[in-house]
Amino acid sequence: MAVAAPDLKAFLLATPFFGGLSEPGIDLLMSMLVERRFDGNAIVVTEGEPGRSMFIVKSGRLAVSKRANAGSVIPISVLERGDFFGEMTLIEMQNRSATVVAEVPTVLYELTAKNLYACYKADIHAYVIVLQNINRELCRRLRRADERFAGRRREDG
């Protein structure tokens, strides 16, 4: 279902994904979002599957994990209100890099690659801001991963 709730704009502007967008830019992207609901324990995306959309967490709690070479599952992070995921598939056009499971009933807003491209065609300024916001978040995640890796190396050595 397409999203058009009046409180949606305030929620989206408070998320890192939509920060800095103009009114027309936010309205354009808001019109492209589709609400998705998941029960607790539902798999939202699976590592290795094709992905052509990203999600913004409206409510709920999701667990992100990866498979290890030995087949075990490694927890990566937890996502909650305002977080977003799946953006890597929009940038690099690769399969999903992790599995995401809704731990509790969860509401997400989905933005497809097709709609992001439509944003590019309709409002290049909004598109550039969205890409900057995605890049900032990817840099934050990389920095946190570096810190975790460095912490493990100190413990091992």
Protein Blocks (a to p, Z undefined) as FASTA:
>chain_A
ZZfbfklmmmmmmpmklgoiafklmmmmmmmpccddddehiafbdghiacfbdcddfbdc
dddddddfkopacdfbdcdehiaehklmmmnopacfbdcddfbdcddddddfklmmmmmm
mommlmmmmmmmmmmmmmmmmmmmmmmmmmmmmmmZZ
